[in-house]
């Protein structure tokens, strides 16, 4: 019982030491304004990913919204790539990007997760 009480007292403080303020969610309008800097990726993104990842009602995580992508990113890039290739929940296999290579998909995931500059 004592350990439980201690955990309850300490848990709210766990986030305090991170030094980062909680991220604010993006709106669908803000998300829709984003596009990959690479022209090839921008074309692939516009032709497949953007249709769902800028529409809140699609339940897909909005492009650039780190408030929802960070938890997914923490699972690892390979897990996200596998989900994109196989499909997940309402997302069809490959995100219906028929010309995307696995490297394209990795780059698109990085972009949508707000980590385009990370390698």
NUZATOR-740395 format. One record per atom (N, C-alpha, C): chain; residue number from 1; x, y, z; atom name. Coordinates in pm, whole numbers. Example, Ala and Ser with C-alpha at 12.3 -4.5 7.8 and 13.67 -1.06 7.14 Angstrom:
<pts>
pt cadena=A	num=1	u=1319	v=-569	w=780	atomo=N
pt cadena=A	num=1	u=1230	v=-450	w=780	atomo=CA
pt cadena=A	num=1	u=1320	v=-330	w=780	atomo=C
pt cadena=A	num=2	u=1285	v=-225	w=708	atomo=N
pt cadena=A	num=2	u=1367	v=-106	w=714	atomo=CA
pt cadena=A	num=2	u=1290	v=3	w=787	atomo=C
</pts>
This chain:
<pts>
pt cadena=A	num=1	u=82	v=-118	w=0	atomo=N
pt cadena=A	num=1	u=0	v=0	w=0	atomo=CA
pt cadena=A	num=1	u=87	v=125	w=0	atomo=C
pt cadena=A	num=2	u=195	v=118	w=75	atomo=N
pt cadena=A	num=2	u=286	v=232	w=84	atomo=CA
pt cadena=A	num=2	u=351	v=263	w=-52	atomo=C
pt cadena=A	num=3	u=388	v=155	w=-125	atomo=N
pt cadena=A	num=3	u=448	v=173	w=-257	atomo=CA
pt cadena=A	num=3	u=349	v=236	w=-354	atomo=C
pt cadena=A	num=4	u=223	v=195	w=-344	atomo=N
pt cadena=A	num=4	u=121	v=251	w=-430	atomo=CA
pt cadena=A	num=4	u=104	v=400	w=-402	atomo=C
pt cadena=A	num=5	u=100	v=437	w=-278	atomo=N
pt cadena=A	num=5	u=85	v=578	w=-241	atomo=CA
pt cadena=A	num=5	u=204	v=660	w=-292	atomo=C
pt cadena=A	num=6	u=323	v=604	w=-279	atomo=N
pt cadena=A	num=6	u=442	v=671	w=-327	atomo=CA
pt cadena=A	num=6	u=438	v=689	w=-480	atomo=C
pt cadena=A	num=7	u=395	v=584	w=-549	atomo=N
pt cadena=A	num=7	u=385	v=591	w=-695	atomo=CA
pt cadena=A	num=7	u=284	v=698	w=-738	atomo=C
pt cadena=A	num=8	u=175	v=707	w=-667	atomo=N
pt cadena=A	num=8	u=72	v=806	w=-700	atomo=CA
pt cadena=A	num=8	u=127	v=947	w=-681	atomo=C
pt cadena=A	num=9	u=210	v=966	w=-580	atomo=N
pt cadena=A	num=9	u=268	v=1098	w=-555	atomo=CA
pt cadena=A	num=9	u=376	v=1134	w=-656	atomo=C
pt cadena=A	num=10	u=453	v=1035	w=-700	atomo=N
pt cadena=A	num=10	u=567	v=1060	w=-788	atomo=CA
pt cadena=A	num=10	u=527	v=1067	w=-934	atomo=C
pt cadena=A	num=11	u=428	v=990	w=-975	atomo=N
pt cadena=A	num=11	u=389	v=983	w=-1116	atomo=CA
pt cadena=A	num=11	u=364	v=1119	w=-1180	atomo=C
pt cadena=A	num=12	u=288	v=1210	w=-1119	atomo=N
pt cadena=A	num=12	u=268	v=1340	w=-1183	atomo=CA
pt cadena=A	num=12	u=397	v=1419	w=-1203	atomo=C
pt cadena=A	num=13	u=498	v=1391	w=-1123	atomo=N
pt cadena=A	num=13	u=624	v=1463	w=-1135	atomo=CA
pt cadena=A	num=13	u=714	v=1407	w=-1244	atomo=C
pt cadena=A	num=14	u=684	v=1289	w=-1293	atomo=N
pt cadena=A	num=14	u=769	v=1224	w=-1392	atomo=CA
pt cadena=A	num=14	u=786	v=1310	w=-1517	atomo=C
pt cadena=A	num=15	u=681	v=1375	w=-1561	atomo=N
pt cadena=A	num=15	u=688	v=1458	w=-1681	atomo=CA
pt cadena=A	num=15	u=760	v=1590	w=-1656	atomo=C
pt cadena=A	num=16	u=769	v=1631	w=-1530	atomo=N
pt cadena=A	num=16	u=830	v=1760	w=-1499	atomo=CA
pt cadena=A	num=16	u=978	v=1766	w=-1535	atomo=C
pt cadena=A	num=17	u=1047	v=1657	w=-1524	atomo=N
pt cadena=A	num=17	u=1191	v=1657	w=-1548	atomo=CA
pt cadena=A	num=17	u=1229	v=1651	w=-1694	atomo=C
pt cadena=A	num=18	u=1133	v=1636	w=-1784	atomo=N
pt cadena=A	num=18	u=1167	v=1620	w=-1925	atomo=CA
pt cadena=A	num=18	u=1219	v=1749	w=-1988	atomo=C
pt cadena=A	num=19	u=1181	v=1864	w=-1929	atomo=N
pt cadena=A	num=19	u=1228	v=1991	w=-1983	atomo=CA
pt cadena=A	num=19	u=1153	v=2036	w=-2106	atomo=C
pt cadena=A	num=20	u=1060	v=1956	w=-2156	atomo=N
pt cadena=A	num=20	u=983	v=1992	w=-2274	atomo=CA
pt cadena=A	num=20	u=839	v=2018	w=-2235	atomo=C
pt cadena=A	num=21	u=783	v=2124	w=-2289	atomo=N
pt cadena=A	num=21	u=642	v=2150	w=-2269	atomo=CA
pt cadena=A	num=21	u=562	v=2052	w=-2354	atomo=C
pt cadena=A	num=22	u=443	v=2016	w=-2310	atomo=N
pt cadena=A	num=22	u=361	v=1927	w=-2393	atomo=CA
pt cadena=A	num=22	u=336	v=1991	w=-2529	atomo=C
pt cadena=A	num=23	u=337	v=1910	w=-2631	atomo=N
pt cadena=A	num=23	u=316	v=1960	w=-2766	atomo=CA
pt cadena=A	num=23	u=169	v=1993	w=-2788	atomo=C
pt cadena=A	num=24	u=144	v=2101	w=-2860	atomo=N
pt cadena=A	num=24	u=7	v=2139	w=-2893	atomo=CA
pt cadena=A	num=24	u=-32	v=2067	w=-3021	atomo=C
pt cadena=A	num=25	u=-152	v=2010	w=-3025	atomo=N
pt cadena=A	num=25	u=-197	v=1944	w=-3148	atomo=CA
pt cadena=A	num=25	u=-209	v=2043	w=-3263	atomo=C
pt cadena=A	num=26	u=-183	v=1995	w=-3383	atomo=N
pt cadena=A	num=26	u=-204	v=2077	w=-3503	atomo=CA
pt cadena=A	num=26	u=-351	v=2067	w=-3544	atomo=C
pt cadena=A	num=27	u=-398	v=2167	w=-3612	atomo=N
pt cadena=A	num=27	u=-530	v=2160	w=-3672	atomo=CA
pt cadena=A	num=27	u=-516	v=2093	w=-3808	atomo=C
pt cadena=A	num=28	u=-628	v=2050	w=-3863	atomo=N
pt cadena=A	num=28	u=-626	v=1991	w=-3997	atomo=CA
pt cadena=A	num=28	u=-576	v=2093	w=-4099	atomo=C
pt cadena=A	num=29	u=-611	v=2218	w=-4079	atomo=N
pt cadena=A	num=29	u=-566	v=2324	w=-4171	atomo=CA
pt cadena=A	num=29	u=-415	v=2341	w=-4166	atomo=C
pt cadena=A	num=30	u=-358	v=2339	w=-4046	atomo=N
pt cadena=A	num=30	u=-212	v=2350	w=-4033	atomo=CA
pt cadena=A	num=30	u=-144	v=2230	w=-4097	atomo=C
pt cadena=A	num=31	u=-198	v=2113	w=-4073	atomo=N
pt cadena=A	num=31	u=-142	v=1992	w=-4130	atomo=CA
pt cadena=A	num=31	u=-146	v=1995	w=-4283	atomo=C
pt cadena=A	num=32	u=-256	v=2042	w=-4339	atomo=N
pt cadena=A	num=32	u=-272	v=2045	w=-4484	atomo=CA
pt cadena=A	num=32	u=-173	v=2139	w=-4553	atomo=C
pt cadena=A	num=33	u=-116	v=2232	w=-4478	atomo=N
pt cadena=A	num=33	u=-20	v=2327	w=-4535	atomo=CA
pt cadena=A	num=33	u=119	v=2267	w=-4551	atomo=C
pt cadena=A	num=34	u=144	v=2152	w=-4489	atomo=N
pt cadena=A	num=34	u=277	v=2091	w=-4489	atomo=CA
pt cadena=A	num=34	u=298	v=2006	w=-4614	atomo=C
pt cadena=A	num=35	u=421	v=2004	w=-4661	atomo=N
pt cadena=A	num=35	u=459	v=1922	w=-4776	atomo=CA
pt cadena=A	num=35	u=607	v=1888	w=-4765	atomo=C
pt cadena=A	num=36	u=645	v=1766	w=-4804	atomo=N
pt cadena=A	num=36	u=787	v=1731	w=-4800	atomo=CA
pt cadena=A	num=36	u=870	v=1826	w=-4886	atomo=C
pt cadena=A	num=37	u=992	v=1852	w=-4844	atomo=N
pt cadena=A	num=37	u=1080	v=1942	w=-4919	atomo=CA
pt cadena=A	num=37	u=1132	v=1878	w=-5047	atomo=C
pt cadena=A	num=38	u=1144	v=1746	w=-5048	atomo=N
pt cadena=A	num=38	u=1190	v=1674	w=-5166	atomo=CA
pt cadena=A	num=38	u=1075	v=1666	w=-5268	atomo=C
pt cadena=A	num=39	u=1097	v=1712	w=-5392	atomo=N
pt cadena=A	num=39	u=989	v=1713	w=-5491	atomo=CA
pt cadena=A	num=39	u=927	v=1576	w=-5519	atomo=C
pt cadena=A	num=40	u=1009	v=1471	w=-5525	atomo=N
pt cadena=A	num=40	u=956	v=1336	w=-5550	atomo=CA
pt cadena=A	num=40	u=866	v=1294	w=-5434	atomo=C
pt cadena=A	num=41	u=912	v=1315	w=-5311	atomo=N
pt cadena=A	num=41	u=832	v=1279	w=-5195	atomo=CA
pt cadena=A	num=41	u=706	v=1363	w=-5187	atomo=C
pt cadena=A	num=42	u=716	v=1490	w=-5223	atomo=N
pt cadena=A	num=42	u=599	v=1578	w=-5221	atomo=CA
pt cadena=A	num=42	u=491	v=1524	w=-5316	atomo=C
pt cadena=A	num=43	u=533	v=1476	w=-5431	atomo=N
pt cadena=A	num=43	u=438	v=1420	w=-5528	atomo=CA
pt cadena=A	num=43	u=375	v=1291	w=-5475	atomo=C
pt cadena=A	num=44	u=458	v=1203	w=-5417	atomo=N
pt cadena=A	num=44	u=405	v=1079	w=-5360	atomo=CA
pt cadena=A	num=44	u=308	v=1109	w=-5245	atomo=C
pt cadena=A	num=45	u=347	v=1202	w=-5159	atomo=N
pt cadena=A	num=45	u=265	v=1241	w=-5045	atomo=CA
pt cadena=A	num=45	u=130	v=1296	w=-5092	atomo=C
pt cadena=A	num=46	u=133	v=1386	w=-5189	atomo=N
pt cadena=A	num=46	u=10	v=1447	w=-5238	atomo=CA
pt cadena=A	num=46	u=-82	v=1344	w=-5304	atomo=C
pt cadena=A	num=47	u=-23	v=1242	w=-5365	atomo=N
pt cadena=A	num=47	u=-101	v=1140	w=-5435	atomo=CA
pt cadena=A	num=47	u=-154	v=1029	w=-5349	atomo=C
pt cadena=A	num=48	u=-108	v=1020	w=-5224	atomo=N
pt cadena=A	num=48	u=-157	v=908	w=-5141	atomo=CA
pt cadena=A	num=48	u=-179	v=949	w=-4995	atomo=C
pt cadena=A	num=49	u=-75	v=984	w=-4924	atomo=N
pt cadena=A	num=49	u=-81	v=1007	w=-4779	atomo=CA
pt cadena=A	num=49	u=-171	v=1123	w=-4739	atomo=C
pt cadena=A	num=50	u=-161	v=1231	w=-4814	atomo=N
pt cadena=A	num=50	u=-227	v=1356	w=-4776	atomo=CA
pt cadena=A	num=50	u=-379	v=1341	w=-4766	atomo=C
pt cadena=A	num=51	u=-438	v=1255	w=-4846	atomo=N
pt cadena=A	num=51	u=-583	v=1240	w=-4846	atomo=CA
pt cadena=A	num=51	u=-639	v=1203	w=-4709	atomo=C
pt cadena=A	num=52	u=-565	v=1128	w=-4632	atomo=N
pt cadena=A	num=52	u=-612	v=1088	w=-4499	atomo=CA
pt cadena=A	num=52	u=-540	v=1160	w=-4385	atomo=C
pt cadena=A	num=53	u=-410	v=1184	w=-4403	atomo=N
pt cadena=A	num=53	u=-329	v=1238	w=-4294	atomo=CA
pt cadena=A	num=53	u=-342	v=1388	w=-4275	atomo=C
pt cadena=A	num=54	u=-441	v=1449	w=-4341	atomo=N
pt cadena=A	num=54	u=-473	v=1590	w=-4316	atomo=CA
pt cadena=A	num=54	u=-622	v=1606	w=-4284	atomo=C
pt cadena=A	num=55	u=-691	v=1495	w=-4264	atomo=N
pt cadena=A	num=55	u=-834	v=1495	w=-4235	atomo=CA
pt cadena=A	num=55	u=-857	v=1431	w=-4099	atomo=C
pt cadena=A	num=56	u=-895	v=1512	w=-4002	atomo=N
pt cadena=A	num=56	u=-911	v=1463	w=-3866	atomo=CA
pt cadena=A	num=56	u=-1012	v=1348	w=-3857	atomo=C
pt cadena=A	num=57	u=-1120	v=1354	w=-3934	atomo=N
pt cadena=A	num=57	u=-1223	v=1250	w=-3928	atomo=CA
pt cadena=A	num=57	u=-1176	v=1115	w=-3982	atomo=C
pt cadena=A	num=58	u=-1065	v=1112	w=-4051	atomo=N
pt cadena=A	num=58	u=-1013	v=985	w=-4104	atomo=CA
pt cadena=A	num=58	u=-953	v=899	w=-3992	atomo=C
pt cadena=A	num=59	u=-926	v=960	w=-3879	atomo=N
pt cadena=A	num=59	u=-861	v=896	w=-3763	atomo=CA
pt cadena=A	num=59	u=-714	v=865	w=-3786	atomo=C
pt cadena=A	num=60	u=-661	v=902	w=-3902	atomo=N
pt cadena=A	num=60	u=-517	v=890	w=-3926	atomo=CA
pt cadena=A	num=60	u=-448	v=1003	w=-3851	atomo=C
pt cadena=A	num=61	u=-327	v=979	w=-3797	atomo=N
pt cadena=A	num=61	u=-257	v=1089	w=-3730	atomo=CA
pt cadena=A	num=61	u=-224	v=1200	w=-3829	atomo=C
pt cadena=A	num=62	u=-258	v=1322	w=-3792	atomo=N
pt cadena=A	num=62	u=-234	v=1435	w=-3882	atomo=CA
pt cadena=A	num=62	u=-86	v=1455	w=-3907	atomo=C
pt cadena=A	num=63	u=-53	v=1482	w=-4031	atomo=N
pt cadena=A	num=63	u=85	v=1511	w=-4070	atomo=CA
pt cadena=A	num=63	u=140	v=1626	w=-3985	atomo=C
pt cadena=A	num=64	u=257	v=1603	w=-3929	atomo=N
pt cadena=A	num=64	u=327	v=1706	w=-3853	atomo=CA
pt cadena=A	num=64	u=281	v=1724	w=-3710	atomo=C
pt cadena=A	num=65	u=178	v=1652	w=-3669	atomo=N
pt cadena=A	num=65	u=124	v=1667	w=-3533	atomo=CA
pt cadena=A	num=65	u=201	v=1577	w=-3437	atomo=C
pt cadena=A	num=66	u=310	v=1632	w=-3385	atomo=N
pt cadena=A	num=66	u=396	v=1553	w=-3296	atomo=CA
pt cadena=A	num=66	u=323	v=1512	w=-3168	atomo=C
pt cadena=A	num=67	u=214	v=1581	w=-3133	atomo=N
pt cadena=A	num=67	u=141	v=1543	w=-3012	atomo=CA
pt cadena=A	num=67	u=82	v=1402	w=-3025	atomo=C
pt cadena=A	num=68	u=59	v=1355	w=-3146	atomo=N
pt cadena=A	num=68	u=11	v=1218	w=-3166	atomo=CA
pt cadena=A	num=68	u=119	v=1128	w=-3228	atomo=C
pt cadena=A	num=69	u=207	v=1183	w=-3306	atomo=N
pt cadena=A	num=69	u=310	v=1101	w=-3372	atomo=CA
pt cadena=A	num=69	u=421	v=1056	w=-3277	atomo=C
pt cadena=A	num=70	u=453	v=1134	w=-3175	atomo=N
pt cadena=A	num=70	u=567	v=1098	w=-3088	atomo=CA
pt cadena=A	num=70	u=549	v=962	w=-3022	atomo=C
pt cadena=A	num=71	u=429	v=930	w=-2978	atomo=N
pt cadena=A	num=71	u=405	v=798	w=-2917	atomo=CA
pt cadena=A	num=71	u=423	v=687	w=-3021	atomo=C
pt cadena=A	num=72	u=380	v=712	w=-3141	atomo=N
pt cadena=A	num=72	u=399	v=613	w=-3247	atomo=CA
pt cadena=A	num=72	u=548	v=600	w=-3282	atomo=C
pt cadena=A	num=73	u=616	v=713	w=-3290	atomo=N
pt cadena=A	num=73	u=759	v=714	w=-3322	atomo=CA
pt cadena=A	num=73	u=839	v=635	w=-3219	atomo=C
pt cadena=A	num=74	u=795	v=642	w=-3094	atomo=N
pt cadena=A	num=74	u=865	v=571	w=-2986	atomo=CA
pt cadena=A	num=74	u=863	v=420	w=-3007	atomo=C
pt cadena=A	num=75	u=770	v=368	w=-3086	atomo=N
pt cadena=A	num=75	u=764	v=225	w=-3115	atomo=CA
pt cadena=A	num=75	u=878	v=182	w=-3207	atomo=C
pt cadena=A	num=76	u=936	v=277	w=-3277	atomo=N
pt cadena=A	num=76	u=1046	v=248	w=-3368	atomo=CA
pt cadena=A	num=76	u=1004	v=263	w=-3513	atomo=C
pt cadena=A	num=77	u=1097	v=310	w=-3591	atomo=N
pt cadena=A	num=77	u=1072	v=335	w=-3733	atomo=CA
pt cadena=A	num=77	u=1036	v=207	w=-3809	atomo=C
pt cadena=A	num=78	u=1097	v=95	w=-3770	atomo=N
pt cadena=A	num=78	u=1068	v=-32	w=-3837	atomo=CA
pt cadena=A	num=78	u=924	v=-76	w=-3813	atomo=C
pt cadena=A	num=79	u=872	v=-52	w=-3693	atomo=N
pt cadena=A	num=79	u=733	v=-87	w=-3661	atomo=CA
pt cadena=A	num=79	u=638	v=-2	w=-3746	atomo=C
pt cadena=A	num=80	u=668	v=127	w=-3757	atomo=N
pt cadena=A	num=80	u=584	v=216	w=-3838	atomo=CA
pt cadena=A	num=80	u=589	v=177	w=-3985	atomo=C
pt cadena=A	num=81	u=706	v=142	w=-4034	atomo=N
pt cadena=A	num=81	u=719	v=101	w=-4174	atomo=CA
pt cadena=A	num=81	u=639	v=-27	w=-4199	atomo=C
pt cadena=A	num=82	u=650	v=-124	w=-4109	atomo=N
pt cadena=A	num=82	u=576	v=-250	w=-4126	atomo=CA
pt cadena=A	num=82	u=426	v=-223	w=-4128	atomo=C
pt cadena=A	num=83	u=378	v=-136	w=-4041	atomo=N
pt cadena=A	num=83	u=235	v=-102	w=-4039	atomo=CA
pt cadena=A	num=83	u=193	v=-35	w=-4169	atomo=C
pt cadena=A	num=84	u=277	v=53	w=-4222	atomo=N
pt cadena=A	num=84	u=245	v=121	w=-4348	atomo=CA
pt cadena=A	num=84	u=242	v=22	w=-4464	atomo=C
pt cadena=A	num=85	u=336	v=-70	w=-4466	atomo=N
pt cadena=A	num=85	u=342	v=-168	w=-4575	atomo=CA
pt cadena=A	num=85	u=225	v=-266	w=-4568	atomo=C
pt cadena=A	num=86	u=195	v=-313	w=-4447	atomo=N
pt cadena=A	num=86	u=90	v=-413	w=-4430	atomo=CA
pt cadena=A	num=86	u=-50	v=-352	w=-4423	atomo=C
pt cadena=A	num=87	u=-58	v=-225	w=-4386	atomo=N
pt cadena=A	num=87	u=-186	v=-161	w=-4360	atomo=CA
pt cadena=A	num=87	u=-219	v=-175	w=-4213	atomo=C
pt cadena=A	num=88	u=-299	v=-83	w=-4164	atomo=N
pt cadena=A	num=88	u=-334	v=-88	w=-4022	atomo=CA
pt cadena=A	num=88	u=-467	v=-17	w=-4002	atomo=C
pt cadena=A	num=89	u=-557	v=-83	w=-3933	atomo=N
pt cadena=A	num=89	u=-692	v=-30	w=-3910	atomo=CA
pt cadena=A	num=89	u=-751	v=14	w=-4044	atomo=C
pt cadena=A	num=90	u=-782	v=142	w=-4061	atomo=N
pt cadena=A	num=90	u=-844	v=189	w=-4184	atomo=CA
pt cadena=A	num=90	u=-748	v=216	w=-4298	atomo=C
pt cadena=A	num=91	u=-616	v=208	w=-4270	atomo=N
pt cadena=A	num=91	u=-519	v=237	w=-4375	atomo=CA
pt cadena=A	num=91	u=-494	v=113	w=-4460	atomo=C
pt cadena=A	num=92	u=-512	v=124	w=-4591	atomo=N
pt cadena=A	num=92	u=-485	v=9	w=-4676	atomo=CA
pt cadena=A	num=92	u=-336	v=-20	w=-4686	atomo=C
pt cadena=A	num=93	u=-304	v=-140	w=-4725	atomo=N
pt cadena=A	num=93	u=-164	v=-180	w=-4741	atomo=CA
pt cadena=A	num=93	u=-92	v=-81	w=-4832	atomo=C
pt cadena=A	num=94	u=24	v=-39	w=-4787	atomo=N
pt cadena=A	num=94	u=105	v=54	w=-4865	atomo=CA
pt cadena=A	num=94	u=49	v=194	w=-4870	atomo=C
pt cadena=A	num=95	u=-57	v=219	w=-4795	atomo=N
pt cadena=A	num=95	u=-119	v=351	w=-4798	atomo=CA
pt cadena=A	num=95	u=-167	v=389	w=-4937	atomo=C
pt cadena=A	num=96	u=-188	v=289	w=-5019	atomo=N
pt cadena=A	num=96	u=-226	v=304	w=-5160	atomo=CA
pt cadena=A	num=96	u=-125	v=384	w=-5240	atomo=C
pt cadena=A	num=97	u=-1	v=380	w=-5196	atomo=N
pt cadena=A	num=97	u=107	v=442	w=-5274	atomo=CA
pt cadena=A	num=97	u=175	v=329	w=-5351	atomo=C
pt cadena=A	num=98	u=124	v=305	w=-5470	atomo=N
pt cadena=A	num=98	u=169	v=190	w=-5548	atomo=CA
pt cadena=A	num=98	u=309	v=205	w=-5604	atomo=C
pt cadena=A	num=99	u=358	v=329	w=-5611	atomo=N
pt cadena=A	num=99	u=493	v=350	w=-5664	atomo=CA
pt cadena=A	num=99	u=595	v=377	w=-5554	atomo=C
pt cadena=A	num=100	u=553	v=370	w=-5428	atomo=N
pt cadena=A	num=100	u=646	v=395	w=-5317	atomo=CA
pt cadena=A	num=100	u=737	v=275	w=-5291	atomo=C
pt cadena=A	num=101	u=864	v=302	w=-5280	atomo=N
pt cadena=A	num=101	u=959	v=200	w=-5236	atomo=CA
pt cadena=A	num=101	u=961	v=202	w=-5084	atomo=C
pt cadena=A	num=102	u=1018	v=100	w=-5019	atomo=N
pt cadena=A	num=102	u=1031	v=106	w=-4874	atomo=CA
pt cadena=A	num=102	u=1107	v=231	w=-4827	atomo=C
pt cadena=A	num=103	u=1208	v=273	w=-4901	atomo=N
pt cadena=A	num=103	u=1281	v=395	w=-4863	atomo=CA
pt cadena=A	num=103	u=1192	v=520	w=-4875	atomo=C
pt cadena=A	num=104	u=1108	v=523	w=-4978	atomo=N
pt cadena=A	num=104	u=1013	v=633	w=-4992	atomo=CA
pt cadena=A	num=104	u=919	v=635	w=-4871	atomo=C
pt cadena=A	num=105	u=870	v=518	w=-4836	atomo=N
pt cadena=A	num=105	u=776	v=509	w=-4724	atomo=CA
pt cadena=A	num=105	u=842	v=553	w=-4594	atomo=C
pt cadena=A	num=106	u=967	v=513	w=-4574	atomo=N
pt cadena=A	num=106	u=1039	v=558	w=-4453	atomo=CA
pt cadena=A	num=106	u=1048	v=710	w=-4450	atomo=C
pt cadena=A	num=107	u=1083	v=768	w=-4562	atomo=N
pt cadena=A	num=107	u=1096	v=913	w=-4569	atomo=CA
pt cadena=A	num=107	u=961	v=982	w=-4549	atomo=C
pt cadena=A	num=108	u=855	v=925	w=-4604	atomo=N
pt cadena=A	num=108	u=722	v=982	w=-4586	atomo=CA
pt cadena=A	num=108	u=677	v=972	w=-4440	atomo=C
pt cadena=A	num=109	u=705	v=861	w=-4377	atomo=N
pt cadena=A	num=109	u=672	v=845	w=-4235	atomo=CA
pt cadena=A	num=109	u=748	v=948	w=-4152	atomo=C
pt cadena=A	num=110	u=877	v=961	w=-4180	atomo=N
pt cadena=A	num=110	u=959	v=1061	w=-4110	atomo=CA
pt cadena=A	num=110	u=899	v=1201	w=-4126	atomo=C
pt cadena=A	num=111	u=861	v=1235	w=-4248	atomo=N
pt cadena=A	num=111	u=799	v=1365	w=-4275	atomo=CA
pt cadena=A	num=111	u=670	v=1381	w=-4196	atomo=C
pt cadena=A	num=112	u=581	v=1284	w=-4208	atomo=N
pt cadena=A	num=112	u=450	v=1296	w=-4141	atomo=CA
pt cadena=A	num=112	u=465	v=1301	w=-3989	atomo=C
pt cadena=A	num=113	u=566	v=1231	w=-3937	atomo=N
pt cadena=A	num=113	u=590	v=1230	w=-3793	atomo=CA
pt cadena=A	num=113	u=661	v=1355	w=-3744	atomo=C
pt cadena=A	num=114	u=691	v=1447	w=-3835	atomo=N
pt cadena=A	num=114	u=759	v=1571	w=-3797	atomo=CA
pt cadena=A	num=114	u=906	v=1551	w=-3769	atomo=C
pt cadena=A	num=115	u=965	v=1452	w=-3834	atomo=N
pt cadena=A	num=115	u=1106	v=1419	w=-3812	atomo=CA
pt cadena=A	num=115	u=1183	v=1409	w=-3943	atomo=C
pt cadena=A	num=116	u=1145	v=1492	w=-4038	atomo=N
pt cadena=A	num=116	u=1203	v=1488	w=-4172	atomo=CA
pt cadena=A	num=116	u=1354	v=1510	w=-4168	atomo=C
pt cadena=A	num=117	u=1401	v=1587	w=-4073	atomo=N
pt cadena=A	num=117	u=1544	v=1618	w=-4067	atomo=CA
pt cadena=A	num=117	u=1625	v=1513	w=-3992	atomo=C
pt cadena=A	num=118	u=1558	v=1414	w=-3935	atomo=N
pt cadena=A	num=118	u=1629	v=1309	w=-3861	atomo=CA
pt cadena=A	num=118	u=1660	v=1192	w=-3951	atomo=C
pt cadena=A	num=119	u=1776	v=1137	w=-3938	atomo=N
pt cadena=A	num=119	u=1814	v=1020	w=-4017	atomo=CA
pt cadena=A	num=119	u=1853	v=906	w=-3930	atomo=C
</pts>
